[in-house]
């Protein structure tokens, strides 16, 4: 049945990717930032978590109930989402190309996008879920162009809600979509249809609790605003009449697609592929407008840096346009090479962590958190543990799955961190109001940090 939906090679890549992503954790003494965040935040079901929407953590919470609270649960979910991205991309590409061969090679071309085959494969959580959500939205939107059924409008509403609850960047996709609707006849017929009320109402119902948490009386939106400012820069640079965002976007696009550009340049020179003009349709218009929306956004926030992973979810579907721009001389042969390359890169990703350790390449995942956990268990078993950040807190939680762990930088915790009967772990420096630490660790982790253990302030003063 699966082979009826997806070709054998696509299924092989999906299964292999899921298994390799899950199995890669056996080489890691500690989990990376995103998995540590999920290990920490998935202790609870909340309407919101710090500066990210809650959907990924909700899904992770239920994965933990099935697989247990361990590294496999976190990596397996990432693997499922990674494999889902490949499946959705194939389905959408098949509908857009009307050609299963081109759809297959579109998927295999993803191996030439470094941030996808590296960051998404190894660590990304919310960004991966946003990739999945946006591809699902495009797929349902394409169905709506031909079948404007109530069921498809309901699915469209679910996709929009899931996108908004995956990562706030989804708003940038909705903005581009809303603009293109104004001057594209096909999309206007989808939106200006009475059944769109099912989409709007369902999406509003699904996102309402989180958006009340976000914009309600607690003003949690301020966390998101501060996070945007922190991640994009402080906005004090001179902008040369708006040229800076343009430069940042161009640099980001080059970093996103450099190997893809290089490989296709070689294929063109070898006359293995030839350029052809793509049809100017709703999807092409969305690509142009999406780039303009990104430029406007980075201009408004006065961005001084643009991470490639921010661009990936919004631009990933348009790899289909790239494939449309070429006519392949022998697509079967090129697809075979692309498939083998994908397998090789997956194998490299699997061996990457042990290779780094053997070659002495520093990585934070090679340093376990057992020394901290041991001191906390031995000397502070009767207290609540407050770790300096979610990376520390998540890794300690994985070593102590039956304990409540608190992070000092969890602004959405909802209660005062400075409660009674707690021990605080500090990195490098302790607050002035503390008298002295009762334990310490020298040279911890990759950065060789000094850690201090300080019991509750109320007990010391």
N, C-alpha and C positions, 0 to 999 in steps of 0.2 A: 504494500500500500504506500509506504514512504517513497519508494522508487517511482511510483506514479506521479507524485508531487514534485520530487526533486531527483536529479540524476544521481547515479551511484557515487561519482566523485565528490559531489557536494555533501552527500551523507557521510562519506568517509572523512572529509575535512571537519565536519561538524563534530562527529563522534570523537575523532582524534584530538581536536582542540579542547573539548570538554574534559577528556581524560588527562591530557597533558597539563592543563591549567590546574586541575584538582590535584594531580600527583606532584606538581612542582613544589608544593608546600612541604614535602618531606625533607627537602634540602635546606629549609629555612629555620634558623634557630629562633627568629622573631618574625612577626608579620609586618608588612609595609603599612604606610600611613592609612590608606583607605580601608584595609581589612581591620586595622587596629581601631579606627573610628567606628566601624560597624560592630566590632566586638564590644565596644563601650556602649554605644547608643542603643544597640538591640537588647540591652537589659530591660528596657521598658517599651511599651506602646504609647507614644505621645502624638499630639496633633502636629508637632513640629520639633525639629532638632537643630539647634544652633542656627547656622546660616544656610542650611540645605533643606529642601522639601523632604517629606517623610516617607515617600513611597518605597524607596530602596530599603530603608531600615525596616519598614513593615514587612516586606517580603523576606528580609533576612531573619527577622524575628520568628516567622513561621518555619523557615528552613531550619533554624536552630531547634525548634520543637521536634522536628522529624529526624534530623541527623545528629542532634546533640550539639553542645556548645564547644566546638573545636575548630581547628584550622580548616579541616575539610569542608565544613559547612559553609565557610566564607568563600573559599576558592571555588567550590562546586557551583555556587550561585553565579559567581563571575563567569565561570565556564559556560553555564546554561545561557546566560545573556549573550556572551560572545558568539556561541553557536547560533542563537536566535537571530542575531544580526546578519549572519551569513545567509540563513534561510530566507529572511524577509527581503534581503537585497536581491537574492536570486529571483524570488517571486515578482518583485517590482520590476526588475530588469527584464524579465521575460515578457511582462505585459507591455513595457515601453519599447523594447526592441522588436517584439513579435518574432523572436529568433532565439531558440534555446542555446545555440552555440555562443552567440554574443552574450547572452545572459550568464552563461558559465564563465566565460573569460572575464566578464565584469567582476564577478566574485573573486576569481583568482588574482585579478589585478590589485586587490586590496593588500596583497603581500608587499606591494611596492609603496605603500603609505606607512612610513616609519612609526608615526604616533599610534596607528591602529595596531600594527603587528607587534609593537613593543609595549607602549603604555597600556592600551586597552587589554592586551593579552595578559600582562603581568599584574596590573594593580588597579585600574580605574573602576569605580563603582557607579556613582551618579552619572558620570559622563557616558558610560556604556549604556546605562538604562535610557538615557536621553537619545542616544543613537538608535536604540531599539524602538523607542516611542515615536520618533520622527519618521523612521522608515515605515512603521505600522500606519501612521497617519497618511503618508503618501500613498500607500497601498490601498487603503480604504477610500481615499479621495479619488484615486484612479477608477475604482469600482463605481463610485457615485457618478462619474462622468457618463457611464453607460447604463447603470441600473440605479435609479433614484428610489430605492425601496426604503420603507420605514426602518427595516433591520439594518441597512447600510448607514442610515443617518444615526441610529443608536450606536453602532460601532464607531462612527466618527466622533460622537460625543465622548465615548469611553476613551478613545485615543487622545483627544484633546485634554481630558481630565488627567489621564495618566502622564501625558507630556508635562503638564503644569506641575504635577506632583513628583516628577522625576528630577527636574532641574529647572531653575527659573529662566535659564537661557531659552527655553521653549517659547517664551514671549516674543523673542526676536523672530522666530519662525512664523508665529501667528501674525506679527506685524507685516512681514513680507507677503504672506498669503492675503491679508486684508487689502493691501494696496493693489496686488495683481488682480483681485476680484473686480476692481473698479474699471479695468480696461481689457479684460479677457472675457469673451462671450461664453465660453464653456464653463468657466468657474462661476460666472454670474448665474447661470442656470442652476448650478448646484446650491448656491447660497440663497438666491431669491426664490425659494421653494418653501411652501408651507411646512413641509416635513422637517425643515431645519430647526423648527422649534423643539423637536425631540432631542436634537444635538445640543442645543443651547441649554435647555432645562436640565438634561442629564449631567452635562459638564458642570453646571452651576451647583447642582446638588452634591456632586462628588467632591468638588473642591471647596465648598463653603466652610466646613469645619476648620480646615487648615488655614484658609484665608482669614477667617475670623481670628484665629490664633496669631496670624502674621500681622494683620492690620488693626487688631482690637486694642483694648485699653492698655495692654502691657507693652505696646509699641515694639514688638519683636522685629518689625521691619527695619529698625535702626541697626540691628546686627547685620542684616543683609547689605544695607547701604555702606556700613563701615567695612564690610568684607570686600565689596566691590572696589572701594577706594584703596584698600590695602593691597589688593591683588593687581590692580591696574596702574598704581602709582599715586602720588599725592596731588597730581594735577597742577603743579607749579611751573612746569616747563613752558618755554616759549613755543608757540605752535606754527610759526611761519605760515599764517593764513590757512591753517587746517591741513598742512602738508604732512605733519607728523603721523596722524592716523592712517593716511594713505601709505606711507612708508612702512608702518607697522603691519598693515594688512598684506602688503606685497611680500614683506619678509616672511610673514606667517604662511602665505600661500606657497612660497618657494620651499620653506621647510616642510610643509605638508606634502608636497608633490614632487620634490626634487628627483628621487629615484624613478618615479613614473615618467617624468619629463625626459630624463636621460635615456631610459630604455626605449621609449617610443621614438626619440630622435635617432637612435642607432637603427631601429627597425625601418624608419623612413629612409635613412641613408642606404640601407641594404635592400631597399625596395621590397620589404616584406609586408609593409602596410602603406597605404596611400590616404591622403587627406580627402575628406568629402564633406560637403555642406550638410549640416543638420537642419531639420525642420524647425522653424520658429514657432513654437507652440507654447502652451501654458507653462510647461516645465522649464523651458528656456527662459521665459520671462521671470519666473520665480528665482532662477539662478541669479540673474542680473540684479533684481530687486533685493535679494538676500545679501548680496555683496554691498549694495548701497546702504541697507539697514545696518550692517555691521560697521561700515564707515561712519555713519551718523552716530551710532551708539558710542563708539570709541572716541569720537569727537566731543560728544556731550559730556562724557566722564573724564575728558582730558587725559586719556590713557597714555602712559609712558612705556608700557610693555603689553604685549599680546602673546599669550601662550598658545601654542599650536593646538593643544587639546581643547581649547575653547572653540576653535573653528571647526573641529572635526565633526561633531554631531550635525551642525547646520549645513555643512558642505558635503558630507559623505554621500548622500543620495545622488549628487550631481556627477559622480564618477560614471554614471550611466550616460550623461551627455558627452563625456570624454570618449567613451567607447563608441558612441554614435558618430564621432567625428572622424573615424578611421574605417577604411575598408581593408580587411585582412586577406592577404594572398592565399595563405594556408592556415585558416583559423584552427583547424583540428590539431595541427602540429604545434602551433604557438600555445594553444590551450594546454596541451600535454606538458610542455616545458613549464608553463606557469603553475600547473598543478604540482609538479615535482618540486619546483622552487618553494611553494607554500609548505610542502611537507618538510623540506630541509630546514626552513626557517623555524618551523614549529619544533623540530628536533633540537635546533640550537637554543631556543628559548627554554626548553626542558633542561638542557645541560648547562645553561648560563650560570646559575647560582653555584653549583659545585665547581665549575671552571674558574669562576672568580675567586673562590676560596683557595683552590690549588695554586693559582697564579698570583695570589696575594693582592688582588684588586679589592680595595676597601668597599664594604657594603654594610649598611646598618642591619640587614637581615641575618648577618653572621654572628651577631651578638645577642645572646639570649637574656631574658630578664629574670632568670632564676635567682641571682644574688639579691635583688631587691625583694622578690617574693619570699625568699628564705628569712630575711631579717624581719619582714612584716609578720610572717607567721610565728616566728620564734618569740619576738619581743612585743608585738602589738596585736595579738590575736583577739583581744577583747575590745579593740577599737575599730571604728570605721576608717578606711584608708583613703586618703586624698592624694592623688598623684598630680604631677605638675601639668600634664597635658593629656589629650586623648590618646596619643601614641603610646605613652607609658601606661595609661589607665587601661587601654584595650589589651595590651600584652599581659599586664598583670591579671586582668579579668580572665584571659584564656588559661592562665596557670591556676586560677582560683575560681572556677565557674560557679561555685555555690555561694560566693560572697558578693555583696553589693560593693561596687567600686565607684569612687567619685573622682571626677577630673576638675582641677582648679580652674580650667579655662572653659568649662561647660556653662555658658551664660544662660542656657535654656533650662537649667536644672530646676529652677523654680523655688528653691529655698536657699537660705544663707549657707554658704560654704563653711563659714566660721561657726559651726555648731559645736555641741559638746561631745566629748569622748571620741575625738578624732586624732589621727596622726597625719602630719603633712610631710610630703617628700618634696624637697626643693633642689633645683639644679644650680650649682655654682654659688648662689648667694641666698641668704635667708633674710626675711624682713627685719627691719630695725627693731620692731616691737618684740621679737623673739629673744629670749635670753641666750640659750645655747642649744645645739642639737644633742640628742641622746645617742644617736648612731650616725655613721657616715660610710660612704663607699668612695674610694679614690680610683680615678681612671676608668670610669664605666663607659662601655660602648665604643662606637667608632670615634666619637669626638673626645674620648678620654675625660668625661665630665666628672666633677665631684658632686656627690649627692649627700644631702643632709636630711635626717629624719627628726622632725620636731613635733612633740605631742601638742595637744590642744592648747591654745594660748591661755585659756581660762585657768588651766592647771598650773601655768608657769608664773603668772602674775599675782 
